[in-house]
Amino acid sequence: MKLIDSLAHIIKSLTLEEKMLLEEKIKTEINENLSVKSSEVLASSANNNDLEEWTNKLQRWLERHPRNIPILSDYGVRRSGIYEED
């Protein structure tokens, strides 16, 4: 609260020209923040497109492989079935 009160006191003490400069500065900061958020959304959208493309490539890769390969047994997928224990 003290910070807000101090800022309000400072703003009240500004000349009209200084208030106009402050207003322009605030508008610029807001626009820059909005631009950053917009670019983050676009980057996120691009990542989603990359993810979708990767998913499609993986699906096509899977479809190229035969489906009649025997399934591993329970032992075959256990760690002890894959690695020799010391």
Phi and psi in degrees as a GROMACS rama.xvg file:
@    title "Ramachandran Plot"
@    xaxis  label "Phi"
@    yaxis  label "Psi"
@TYPE xy
-61.7901  -39.9888  LYS-2
-61.9043  -44.5035  LEU-3
-62.9202  -43.7704  ILE-4
-61.6444  -41.1739  ASP-5
-64.2562  -43.0559  SER-6
-63.5648  -42.3044  LEU-7
-61.4543  -41.6503  ALA-8
-63.5732  -42.9347  HIS-9
-63.8111  -44.6445  ILE-10
-63.0045  -40.0261  ILE-11
-62.8285  -30.4111  LYS-12
-83.7334  -6.27314  SER-13
-72.9907  150.63  LEU-14
-75.9433  168.552  THR-15
-58.9317  -42.8805  LEU-16
-63.18  -42.8739  GLU-17
-65.1806  -38.5985  GLU-18
-63.5471  -38.9401  LYS-19
-66.3908  -40.3569  MET-20
-64.5697  -42.1394  LEU-21
-61.7557  -43.4673  LEU-22
-60.5491  -43.0504  GLU-23
-63.0188  -42.4562  GLU-24
-61.6837  -43.467  LYS-25
-63.7062  -43.6089  ILE-26
-60.9245  -41.3991  LYS-27
-62.7081  -45.1083  THR-28
-61.435  -42.8248  GLU-29
-63.0043  -44.9766  ILE-30
-63.2233  -39.8665  ASN-31
-64.9976  -40.7915  GLU-32
-64.4192  -39.3373  ASN-33
-65.742  -38.296  LEU-34
-63.7022  -41.4221  SER-35
-62.9769  -45.2625  VAL-36
-63.3318  -38.9368  LYS-37
-63.4805  -42.6056  SER-38
-67.945  -33.0262  SER-39
-64.8179  -40.1941  GLU-40
-65.2129  -42.3294  VAL-41
-64.2848  -41.731  LEU-42
-62.9989  -40.8735  ALA-43
-62.9058  -40.6068  SER-44
-63.6986  -41.3226  SER-45
-63.1265  -40.8273  ALA-46
-62.3395  -38.4818  ASN-47
-64.03  -39.6207  ASN-48
-65.0732  -41.3701  ASN-49
-62.2179  -42.3511  ASP-50
-62.8074  -43.3327  LEU-51
-64.079  -41.8703  GLU-52
-63.8494  -43.8744  GLU-53
-61.8472  -42.6631  TRP-54
-61.6319  -43.1185  THR-55
-63.0553  -41.8041  ASN-56
-63.5164  -42.2093  LYS-57
-62.5509  -42.0631  LEU-58
-62.6263  -43.8732  GLN-59
-63.6045  -39.3802  ARG-60
-62.2155  -44.001  TRP-61
-62.1277  -39.5591  LEU-62
-68.2415  -21.4376  GLU-63
-78.2093  -11.6153  ARG-64
-98.6333  145.46  HIS-65
-65.1805  148.198  PRO-66
-101.069  -0.258827  ARG-67
-97.6669  21.5752  ASN-68
-75.956  136.156  ILE-69
-63.2892  145.031  PRO-70
-81.2449  142.803  ILE-71
-67.8347  148.724  LEU-72
-72.9849  169.526  SER-73
-58.1122  -41.0522  ASP-74
-64.1514  -38.0196  TYR-75
-62.6473  -27.8729  GLY-76
-97.8535  -4.9288  VAL-77
-76.9541  152.474  ARG-78
-55.5981  -42.8588  ARG-79
-66.0768  -24.3112  SER-80
-81.7868  -18.2507  GLY-81
-98.1869  -44.3157  ILE-82
-111.326  142.22  TYR-83
-78.4944  128.132  GLU-84
-85.193  140.886  GLU-85
